[in-house]
Amino acid sequence: MTTYRVTFTPPLLKNAKAILFLVAGQDKAETLAAVLEGPTEPDRFPVQGINCTAAGGETLWLLDQAAAASLKSSRTSD
């Protein structure tokens, strides 16, 4: 069986028109808070280096309540 792989590198993602992160589950809550509200540590959390807004794009985080439970600030949408 032949397999193929597509790799999205940081330069590609930084130039995207939009990036969507979908995070669900209580087991992600502490890490998500560290990524979004903690110090910038891209060696520890590579996702911190991915942001397409500098290129005029939009970065959107979709979280369930369990994943967002450890966040200090919140912006919600119904």
DSSP file (Angstrom, degrees, kcal/mol; ACC not computed):
  #  RESIDUE AA STRUCTURE BP1 BP2  ACC     N-H-->O    O-->H-N    N-H-->O    O-->H-N    TCO  KAPPA ALPHA  PHI   PSI    X-CA   Y-CA   Z-CA
    1    1 A M              0   0    0      0, 0.0     2,-0.4     0, 0.0     0, 0.0   0.000 360.0 360.0 360.0 128.2    0.0    0.0    0.0
    2    2 A T        -     0   0    0      2,-0.0     2,-0.3     0, 0.0     0, 0.0  -0.735 360.0-165.4 -89.0 134.6    1.4    3.4   -1.0
    3    3 A T        -     0   0    0     -2,-0.4     2,-0.3     2,-0.0     0, 0.0  -0.893   3.8-159.8-120.0 153.4    0.9    6.2    1.5
    4    4 A Y        -     0   0    0     -2,-0.3     2,-0.4     2,-0.0    -2,-0.0  -0.930   2.3-158.6-128.9 153.0    1.3    9.9    1.0
    5    5 A R        -     0   0    0     -2,-0.3     2,-0.5     2,-0.0    -2,-0.0  -0.994   5.2-156.3-134.9 140.0    1.8   12.7    3.5
    6    6 A V        -     0   0    0     -2,-0.4     2,-0.5     2,-0.0    -2,-0.0  -0.970  13.3-158.4-113.5 129.0    1.2   16.4    3.2
    7    7 A T        -     0   0    0     -2,-0.5     2,-0.7     2,-0.0    -2,-0.0  -0.934   6.1-157.5-112.9 126.3    3.2   18.7    5.5
    8    8 A F        -     0   0    0     -2,-0.5    -2,-0.0     4,-0.0     0, 0.0  -0.897  18.7-159.3 -99.5 110.7    2.1   22.2    6.5
    9    9 A T     >  -     0   0    0     -2,-0.7     4,-2.4     1,-0.1     3,-0.4  -0.486  30.4-105.0 -87.6 159.4    5.2   24.1    7.6
   10   10 A P  H  > S+     0   0    0      0, 0.0     4,-2.8     0, 0.0     5,-0.2   0.887 119.9  53.9 -52.2 -43.6    5.1   27.2    9.7
   11   11 A P  H  > S+     0   0    0      0, 0.0     4,-0.9     0, 0.0     5,-0.0   0.907 110.3  47.7 -60.2 -38.1    5.8   29.6    6.7
   12   12 A L  H >4 S+     0   0    0     -3,-0.4     3,-0.7     1,-0.2     4,-0.1   0.947 114.3  45.6 -64.2 -48.1    2.9   28.1    4.8
   13   13 A L  H >< S+     0   0    0     -4,-2.4     3,-1.6     1,-0.2    -1,-0.2   0.875 107.1  57.9 -64.8 -38.0    0.5   28.4    7.8
   14   14 A K  H 3< S+     0   0    0     -4,-2.8    41,-0.4     1,-0.3    -1,-0.2   0.744 108.5  47.7 -64.8 -22.5    1.6   32.0    8.6
   15   15 A N  T << S+     0   0    0     -4,-0.9    -1,-0.3    -3,-0.7    -2,-0.2   0.266  87.2 120.3-101.1  10.5    0.6   33.0    5.0
   16   16 A A    <   -     0   0    0     -3,-1.6     3,-0.1     1,-0.1    39,-0.1  -0.349  67.2-132.7 -72.0 154.7   -2.8   31.3    5.1
   17   17 A K  S    S+     0   0    0      1,-0.3    41,-1.5    40,-0.2     2,-0.3   0.803  90.2   2.3 -73.8 -30.4   -6.0   33.3    4.7
   18   18 A A  E     -a   58   0A   0     39,-0.2     2,-0.4     2,-0.0    -1,-0.3  -0.982  58.9-163.6-157.5 144.5   -7.5   31.5    7.7
   19   19 A I  E     -a   59   0A   0     39,-2.6    41,-2.9    -2,-0.3     2,-0.5  -0.999   9.8-163.0-129.4 134.9   -6.5   29.0   10.4
   20   20 A L  E     -a   60   0A   0     -2,-0.4     2,-0.5    39,-0.2    41,-0.2  -0.976   1.4-166.6-120.4 124.3   -9.0   27.2   12.5
   21   21 A F  E     -a   61   0A   0     39,-2.9    41,-3.3    -2,-0.5     2,-0.5  -0.948   4.5-164.5-107.8 128.6   -7.9   25.4   15.7
   22   22 A L  E     +a   62   0A   0     -2,-0.5     2,-0.5    39,-0.2    41,-0.2  -0.963  10.9 178.9-115.4 117.7  -10.5   23.0   17.2
   23   23 A V  E     +a   63   0A   0     39,-2.8    41,-1.6    -2,-0.5     2,-0.4  -0.977   3.5 170.1-125.8 126.7   -9.8   22.0   20.8
   24   24 A A        +     0   0    0     -2,-0.5     3,-0.1    39,-0.2    -2,-0.0  -0.992  31.0  46.4-137.7 142.9  -12.1   19.8   22.9
   25   25 A G  S >  S-     0   0    0     -2,-0.4     3,-1.6     1,-0.1     4,-0.3   0.166  72.0-100.4 107.8 143.0  -11.9   18.0   26.2
   26   26 A Q  G >  S+     0   0    0      1,-0.3     3,-1.4     2,-0.2     4,-0.4   0.799 114.3  68.4 -62.0 -31.4  -10.9   18.6   29.8
   27   27 A D  G 3  S+     0   0    0      1,-0.3     4,-0.3     2,-0.1    -1,-0.3   0.636 100.1  50.3 -66.9 -11.9   -7.5   17.0   29.3
   28   28 A K  G <> S+     0   0    0     -3,-1.6     4,-2.9     1,-0.1    -1,-0.3   0.539  85.0  92.8 -96.8  -9.5   -6.6   19.9   27.0
   29   29 A A  H <> S+     0   0    0     -3,-1.4     4,-2.2    -4,-0.3     5,-0.2   0.891  86.4  42.3 -59.0 -49.9   -7.6   22.7   29.4
   30   30 A E  H  > S+     0   0    0     -4,-0.4     4,-2.0     2,-0.2    -1,-0.2   0.919 117.5  46.5 -66.4 -42.9   -4.2   23.3   31.2
   31   31 A T  H  > S+     0   0    0     -4,-0.3     4,-2.4     2,-0.2    -2,-0.2   0.910 111.4  52.2 -65.6 -41.6   -2.2   23.1   28.0
   32   32 A L  H  X S+     0   0    0     -4,-2.9     4,-2.8     1,-0.2     5,-0.3   0.915 108.9  50.2 -60.5 -43.5   -4.6   25.4   26.2
   33   33 A A  H  X>S+     0   0    0     -4,-2.2     4,-2.7    -5,-0.2     5,-0.7   0.899 110.9  49.7 -61.9 -40.4   -4.3   28.0   29.0
   34   34 A A  H  X5S+     0   0    0     -4,-2.0     4,-1.0     3,-0.2    -2,-0.2   0.898 113.4  46.6 -64.3 -40.1   -0.5   27.8   28.8
   35   35 A V  H  <5S+     0   0    0     -4,-2.4    -2,-0.2     1,-0.2    -1,-0.2   0.935 123.4  31.1 -67.3 -47.2   -0.6   28.3   25.0
   36   36 A L  H  <5S+     0   0    0     -4,-2.8    -2,-0.2    -5,-0.2    -3,-0.2   0.794 136.3  19.9 -86.7 -29.3   -3.1   31.2   25.0
   37   37 A E  H  <5S+     0   0    0     -4,-2.7    -3,-0.2    -5,-0.3    -2,-0.1   0.524 106.1  82.9-120.7  -9.1   -2.3   33.0   28.3
   38   38 A G  S  <<S-     0   0    0     -4,-1.0     3,-0.1    -5,-0.7    -4,-0.1  -0.200  91.6 -65.4 -88.2-177.5    1.1   31.8   29.3
   39   39 A P        -     0   0    0      0, 0.0     2,-0.6     0, 0.0    -1,-0.2  -0.290  61.9 -93.4 -64.9 154.6    4.5   33.1   28.3
   40   40 A T        +     0   0    0     -3,-0.1     3,-0.1     1,-0.1    -5,-0.1  -0.609  55.6 158.5 -74.6 115.7    5.6   32.6   24.7
   41   41 A E    >>  +     0   0    0     -2,-0.6     4,-3.1     4,-0.2     3,-1.2  -0.599   7.2 169.9-136.0  71.0    7.5   29.3   24.5
   42   42 A P  T 34 S+     0   0    0      0, 0.0     7,-0.2     0, 0.0    -1,-0.1   0.729  77.6  61.0 -63.6 -20.5    7.3   28.1   20.8
   43   43 A D  T 34 S+     0   0    0      1,-0.1    -2,-0.0     2,-0.1    -3,-0.0   0.854 116.3  33.0 -70.1 -31.9    9.9   25.4   21.5
   44   44 A R  T <4 S+     0   0    0     -3,-1.2    -1,-0.1     1,-0.2     3,-0.1   0.847 135.0  27.1 -86.8 -40.0    7.5   23.9   24.0
   45   45 A F    ><  -     0   0    0     -4,-3.1     3,-2.4     1,-0.1     4,-0.3  -0.783  66.7-175.4-125.2  84.8    4.3   24.9   22.2
   46   46 A P  G >  S+     0   0    0      0, 0.0     3,-1.9     0, 0.0     4,-0.2   0.768  78.8  72.4 -53.8 -27.8    4.9   25.1   18.5
   47   47 A V  G >  S+     0   0    0      1,-0.3     3,-1.8     2,-0.2    -2,-0.0   0.776  82.8  70.5 -60.3 -25.3    1.4   26.4   17.9
   48   48 A Q  G <  S+     0   0    0     -3,-2.4    -1,-0.3     1,-0.3    -5,-0.1   0.736  94.7  55.2 -64.7 -20.1    2.4   29.7   19.5
   49   49 A G  G <  S+     0   0    0     -3,-1.9     2,-0.7    -4,-0.3    -1,-0.3   0.420  89.8  88.6 -90.3   1.5    4.5   30.4   16.4
   50   50 A I    <   +     0   0    0     -3,-1.8     2,-0.3    -4,-0.2    -1,-0.1  -0.883  46.2 135.9-105.9 109.6    1.5   29.9   14.1
   51   51 A N        -     0   0    0     -2,-0.7     3,-0.5   -41,-0.2     4,-0.1  -0.863  28.4-174.5-154.4 114.5   -0.4   33.1   13.5
   52   52 A C    > > +     0   0    0     -2,-0.3     5,-2.3     1,-0.2     3,-1.0   0.446  66.4  92.3 -92.2   0.8   -1.7   34.2   10.1
   53   53 A T  G > 5S+     0   0    0      1,-0.3     3,-1.7     3,-0.2    -1,-0.2   0.804  76.8  64.2 -67.3 -27.0   -3.0   37.6   11.2
   54   54 A A  G 3 5S+     0   0    0     -3,-0.5    -1,-0.3     1,-0.3    -2,-0.1   0.806 103.5  48.8 -64.2 -27.6    0.3   39.3   10.4
   55   55 A A  G < 5S-     0   0    0     -3,-1.0    -1,-0.3   -41,-0.4    -2,-0.2   0.232 131.3 -94.8 -94.5  12.8   -0.3   38.3    6.7
   56   56 A G  T < 5S+     0   0    0     -3,-1.7    -3,-0.2     1,-0.2    -2,-0.1   0.571  88.2 124.0  87.1   9.1   -3.9   39.7    6.9
   57   57 A G      < -     0   0    0     -5,-2.3     2,-0.4   -43,-0.2   -39,-0.2  -0.179  59.5-111.8 -91.2-171.8   -5.4   36.3    7.6
   58   58 A E  E     -a   18   0A   0    -41,-1.5   -39,-2.6    -3,-0.1     2,-0.5  -0.987  15.8-159.4-127.7 131.7   -7.7   35.2   10.5
   59   59 A T  E     -a   19   0A   0     -2,-0.4     2,-0.4   -41,-0.2   -39,-0.2  -0.957  16.5-173.0-109.6 124.1   -6.8   32.8   13.3
   60   60 A L  E     -a   20   0A   0    -41,-2.9   -39,-2.9    -2,-0.5     2,-0.5  -0.967  11.9-160.2-124.5 130.0   -9.9   31.3   15.0
   61   61 A W  E     -a   21   0A   0     -2,-0.4     2,-0.5   -41,-0.2   -39,-0.2  -0.943   4.7-167.3-108.4 123.0  -10.0   29.1   18.0
   62   62 A L  E     +a   22   0A   0    -41,-3.3   -39,-2.8    -2,-0.5     2,-0.4  -0.959  16.9 175.3-110.2 121.5  -13.1   27.0   18.6
   63   63 A L  E     -a   23   0A   0     -2,-0.5   -39,-0.2   -41,-0.2     2,-0.2  -0.931  26.7-134.8-126.9 145.0  -13.2   25.5   22.1
   64   64 A D     >  -     0   0    0    -41,-1.6     4,-1.9    -2,-0.4     5,-0.2  -0.545  39.4-101.7 -87.6 169.7  -15.7   23.4   24.0
   65   65 A Q  H  > S+     0   0    0      1,-0.2     4,-0.5     2,-0.2    -1,-0.1   0.855 120.7  54.4 -61.4 -35.9  -16.4   24.4   27.6
   66   66 A A  H >4 S+     0   0    0      1,-0.2     3,-0.9     2,-0.2     4,-0.2   0.923 110.0  45.2 -65.6 -43.9  -14.2   21.7   29.1
   67   67 A A  H 34 S+     0   0    0      1,-0.2     3,-0.5   -44,-0.2    -1,-0.2   0.839 115.5  48.3 -67.7 -32.3  -11.2   22.8   27.1
   68   68 A A  H >< S+     0   0    0     -4,-1.9     3,-1.7     1,-0.2    -1,-0.2   0.455  81.8 101.6 -85.9  -1.3  -11.8   26.4   28.0
   69   69 A A  T << S+     0   0    0     -3,-0.9    -1,-0.2    -4,-0.5    -2,-0.1   0.762  81.2  47.0 -59.9 -29.4  -12.3   25.7   31.7
   70   70 A S  T 3  S+     0   0    0     -3,-0.5    -1,-0.3    -4,-0.2     2,-0.2   0.443  84.8 113.3 -94.0   0.1   -8.8   26.9   32.7
   71   71 A L    <   -     0   0    0     -3,-1.7   -38,-0.1     1,-0.1   -41,-0.0  -0.506  55.2-154.1 -74.4 139.2   -8.8   30.1   30.7
   72   72 A K  S    S+     0   0    0     -2,-0.2     2,-0.3   -39,-0.1    -1,-0.1   0.873  81.1  37.9 -78.6 -39.4   -8.8   33.4   32.8
   73   73 A S  S    S-     0   0    0      2,-0.0     2,-0.4     0, 0.0    -1,-0.0  -0.781  72.7-167.7-110.9 156.6  -10.4   35.5   30.1
   74   74 A S        -     0   0    0     -2,-0.3     2,-0.4     2,-0.0    -6,-0.0  -1.000  19.0-170.1-145.6 147.3  -13.1   34.5   27.8
   75   75 A R        -     0   0    0     -2,-0.4     2,-0.3     2,-0.0    -2,-0.0  -0.982  24.7-169.8-129.7 120.6  -14.9   35.7   24.6
   76   76 A T        -     0   0    0     -2,-0.4     2,-0.4     2,-0.0    -2,-0.0  -0.796  13.9-165.2-116.1 156.0  -17.9   33.7   23.8
   77   77 A S              0   0    0     -2,-0.3    -2,-0.0     1,-0.0     0, 0.0  -0.999 360.0 360.0-136.5 136.3  -20.2   33.5   20.8
   78   78 A D              0   0    0     -2,-0.4    -1,-0.0     0, 0.0    -2,-0.0   0.446 360.0 360.0 -86.8 360.0  -23.6   31.9   20.7
